[in-house]
Amino acid sequence: MPVWIDFLLLQIYIYCGHKKRGEEMPSKKMGRPPSDKPKSELIRVRADQEILSKLNACTEKLKTTRSDVIRKGIEKVYDELQK
């Protein structure tokens, strides 16, 4: 039985990977499309247990991530400073 499985896998591999000489393989678009504002910067913050529990309560209430709650908080403080 294992011989048949190996043979079938080999045939599938040969079929999927076969291309004619000079013929280009079609490019596949995989993954998410690129973002307009990529979030590539990482910020580490120290917090005590009280702040962490408040953050977790906000994430549960808003059904979102910690990062989103922190971003919203920064936007709110920034908007208040602009007034």
PARO-521269 format. One line per 10 residues: number of its first residue (from 1); their letters; for each residue x, y, z of N, C-alpha, C. Coordinates in pm, 1 decimal. Example, Ala and Ser with C-alpha at 12.3 -4.5 7.8 and 13.67 -1.06 7.14 Angstrom:
<nodes>
1) AS) 1319.0/-569.0/780.0/1230.0/-450.0/780.0/1320.0/-330.0/780.0 | 1285.0/-225.0/708.0/1367.0/-106.0/714.0/1290.0/3.0/787.0
</nodes>
This chain:
<nodes>
1) MPVWIDFLLL) 80.9/-120.6/0.0/0.0/0.0/0.0/85.1/126.9/0.0 | 189.3/138.9/81.6/270.8/261.9/81.2/333.5/292.7/-54.1 | 361.9/188.2/-134.2/421.6/210.7/-266.3/324.7/287.0/-354.6 | 196.9/253.8/-350.7/97.9/323.0/-432.2/83.5/469.0/-390.7 | 82.9/492.5/-260.1/70.1/630.3/-211.7/189.4/713.0/-255.2 | 311.0/657.5/-241.0/431.2/729.2/-284.9/426.7/756.1/-434.0 | 380.5/657.0/-512.7/373.0/673.8/-656.7/273.4/783.8/-693.5 | 158.1/784.3/-627.3/56.8/886.8/-656.2/106.7/1025.8/-619.1 | 174.0/1037.0/-505.4/227.5/1166.6/-465.1/332.1/1215.0/-564.2 | 415.2/1122.4/-613.3/516.8/1157.6/-712.7/450.7/1206.1/-841.3
11) QIYIYCGHKK) 344.4/1135.9/-884.0/274.7/1176.1/-1006.2/210.2/1313.2/-990.2 | 150.7/1339.6/-874.6/89.4/1470.0/-849.6/195.7/1577.9/-849.1 | 310.5/1551.2/-787.0/420.4/1646.9/-782.9/470.6/1677.6/-922.6 | 487.4/1575.0/-1003.6/536.9/1594.9/-1140.8/435.1/1674.0/-1221.7 | 307.0/1641.5/-1207.3/202.1/1710.8/-1281.5/195.1/1858.6/-1242.5 | 198.8/1887.8/-1112.9/185.8/2025.9/-1067.6/309.4/2109.3/-1097.8 | 424.5/2047.5/-1098.7/547.6/2122.6/-1117.7/596.7/2125.5/-1261.5 | 526.8/2059.1/-1352.1/572.3/2049.3/-1489.8/538.6/2175.7/-1568.5 | 635.7/2223.6/-1643.1/611.1/2334.8/-1735.2/697.1/2315.6/-1858.9 | 651.8/2369.6/-1968.7/726.7/2357.7/-2092.8/841.2/2457.6/-2092.3
21) RGEEMPSKKM) 943.9/2426.7/-2167.7/1059.9/2513.4/-2174.3/1020.4/2650.0/-2230.2 | 1060.9/2757.8/-2162.3/1030.4/2892.9/-2204.9/895.6/2943.4/-2157.2 | 817.5/2856.1/-2101.3/684.5/2894.3/-2053.5/694.1/2937.7/-1907.1 | 637.3/3052.5/-1875.5/642.7/3101.7/-1738.5/526.0/3047.3/-1658.4 | 553.9/3023.1/-1530.9/449.0/2977.2/-1440.9/360.0/3097.4/-1406.9 | 229.6/3076.0/-1398.5/141.9/3187.3/-1361.0/170.2/3230.0/-1216.4 | 173.7/3360.5/-1195.4/198.9/3409.5/-1059.8/69.2/3407.2/-980.9 | 77.6/3355.5/-859.8/-39.9/3349.8/-774.2/-28.1/3457.8/-669.5 | -136.3/3527.1/-648.0/-138.6/3628.7/-543.3/-187.6/3560.8/-416.1 | -100.3/3557.7/-317.1/-136.4/3490.6/-193.7/-126.9/3589.2/-78.0
31) GRPPSDKPKS) -203.6/3564.5/24.3/-198.6/3648.4/142.4/-288.0/3770.5/130.7 | -273.2/3855.9/228.4/-354.0/3978.0/230.9/-294.4/4082.3/137.4 | -379.4/4170.1/84.8/-325.3/4279.2/4.0/-249.8/4376.5/94.5 | -150.9/4447.2/38.9/-74.5/4540.8/120.9/-163.3/4653.2/175.5 | -133.0/4695.7/296.8/-211.3/4798.6/364.1/-162.8/4937.3/324.6 | -253.5/5035.5/329.1/-215.3/5174.3/302.7/-128.7/5228.6/415.5 | -159.0/5185.4/537.4/-83.5/5226.7/655.6/-34.1/5101.9/728.1 | 76.5/5044.1/685.2/122.0/4921.6/751.7/162.4/4949.1/896.2 | 127.3/4856.3/983.3/159.7/4869.6/1125.7/286.2/4789.6/1152.8 | 400.3/4848.5/1122.0/526.6/4776.6/1132.8/605.7/4812.6/1258.2
41) ELIRVRADQE) 567.0/4918.9/1326.5/640.3/4961.4/1446.4/585.4/4890.4/1569.3 | 676.3/4847.8/1655.9/638.7/4777.9/1778.4/673.2/4865.0/1897.8 | 577.6/4880.9/1988.8/598.0/4961.4/2109.0/577.3/4869.4/2229.1 | 673.8/4868.5/2319.5/659.8/4791.3/2443.4/629.5/4888.5/2555.9 | 531.8/4853.3/2637.9/488.1/4940.8/2746.1/486.2/4860.3/2875.3 | 536.7/4920.5/2981.1/526.1/4858.2/3113.0/394.7/4901.7/3175.5 | 325.1/4806.7/3236.9/196.7/4837.0/3300.7/183.7/4753.9/3427.1 | 117.4/4811.3/3526.9/91.7/4734.1/3648.7/-34.5/4649.8/3627.8 | -65.2/4568.2/3724.4/-177.6/4475.5/3711.6/-311.2/4548.7/3698.4 | -325.4/4662.5/3763.8/-450.3/4738.9/3757.3/-477.1/4789.2/3615.9
51) ILSKLNACTE) -373.9/4847.5/3553.4/-388.3/4897.0/3415.8/-415.6/4781.1/3320.7 | -346.3/4670.6/3342.1/-365.5/4554.2/3255.0/-507.4/4499.0/3266.3 | -561.6/4496.2/3386.3/-699.2/4446.3/3402.2/-799.9/4543.0/3339.7 | -771.7/4673.8/3347.6/-859.3/4771.7/3281.6/-853.4/4754.6/3129.9 | -733.7/4731.7/3078.5/-717.4/4710.5/2934.1/-792.7/4585.5/2890.4 | -780.7/4478.8/2966.9/-852.4/4355.0/2932.8/-1002.9/4373.8/2939.9 | -1050.7/4451.6/3036.8/-1194.8/4478.9/3046.4/-1242.4/4556.0/2923.6 | -1161.8/4651.7/2878.1/-1198.5/4728.7/2758.1/-1204.3/4638.7/2635.2 | -1108.6/4547.8/2622.5/-1107.3/4459.8/2505.0/-1229.2/4367.5/2504.3 | -1269.2/4319.4/2621.7/-1386.9/4232.8/2628.0/-1514.8/4310.1/2597.6
61) KLKTTRSDVI) -1526.0/4429.9/2651.9/-1645.6/4511.6/2631.2/-1658.9/4554.6/2484.7 | -1546.1/4594.7/2423.2/-1547.6/4641.9/2284.7/-1531.0/4529.8/2182.6 | -1500.3/4409.1/2230.0/-1475.5/4293.8/2141.9/-1370.0/4327.8/2036.8 | -1255.7/4372.6/2084.9/-1145.5/4410.3/1997.0/-1014.0/4368.3/2062.4 | -903.5/4409.3/2004.5/-772.8/4370.2/2056.0/-716.1/4477.1/2147.8 | -613.8/4439.0/2221.5/-544.5/4534.9/2307.0/-485.6/4648.0/2223.4 | -428.2/4611.5/2110.9/-366.7/4712.7/2024.2/-468.0/4816.5/1979.0 | -588.0/4771.8/1941.8/-691.7/4865.6/1897.5/-734.0/4959.8/2010.2 | -746.6/4907.0/2131.5/-784.5/4991.4/2244.6/-676.1/5095.8/2270.1 | -550.6/5054.7/2264.8/-439.7/5148.1/2287.2/-435.9/5254.2/2177.3
71) RKGIEKVYDE) -455.4/5213.2/2051.5/-457.4/5310.6/1941.0/-569.7/5411.8/1960.1 | -688.9/5363.7/1999.6/-802.0/5454.8/2022.1/-771.6/5552.0/2135.3 | -705.0/5502.9/2240.3/-667.5/5589.9/2352.5/-570.3/5697.9/2309.8 | -473.5/5662.1/2227.9/-377.1/5760.8/2178.5/-447.0/5864.8/2092.7 | -537.1/5820.0/2005.2/-612.6/5913.9/1920.5/-696.0/6008.9/2006.3 | -757.6/5956.9/2111.7/-842.3/6039.6/2198.1/-758.3/6146.3/2270.8 | -645.4/6107.6/2325.7/-558.2/6203.0/2393.2/-505.4/6306.7/2294.8 | -466.3/6261.4/2176.5/-414.6/6353.3/2075.0/-520.0/6454.4/2034.2 | -643.9/6408.4/2011.0/-753.0/6499.4/1974.4/-780.3/6602.3/2083.5 | -774.0/6561.7/2208.1/-794.6/6655.1/2319.8/-683.9/6760.8/2324.7
81) LQK) -563.9/6721.8/2293.3/-452.0/6815.5/2294.3/-461.8/6917.2/2179.2 | -527.5/6880.6/2071.6/-540.0/6969.4/1956.7/-644.5/7077.4/1977.7 | -731.0/7062.8/2077.6/-838.1/7160.7/2102.4/-784.0/7288.0/2162.8
</nodes>
